[in-house]
Amino acid sequence: MEKSYQKVIIINPNIRNGKPIIRGLRITVYDVLSYLAAGMSPTEILADFPDLTVEDIQACLGYAADRERQTTITVA
């Protein structure tokens, strides 16, 4: 089953050291999530990065949520 972000988030070892990026824009998922975590609104992010779309930001959040869902912690 394809996730909603899979057409937006791309991993290419030759771009940004293989970090997940948005549609080949060289803007990483981490960048977008960091801006959101720092308190920027999606509107502010879109103003600073006009190549991004609301769907791109939603894809970053979906990607992060999926990664978090897959995270497990082992207690020794």
VENLINBEL-V548993 format. One record per helix or strand of 2 or more residues. SS is the DSSP state (alpha for helix, beta for strand). FROM is the first residue (numbers start at 1). TO is the last residue. If there is no record, write none. Layout:
SS|FROM|TO  SS|FROM|TO
//
This chain:
beta|9|10  alpha|16|18  beta|21|22  alpha|29|37  alpha|42|48  alpha|54|70
//
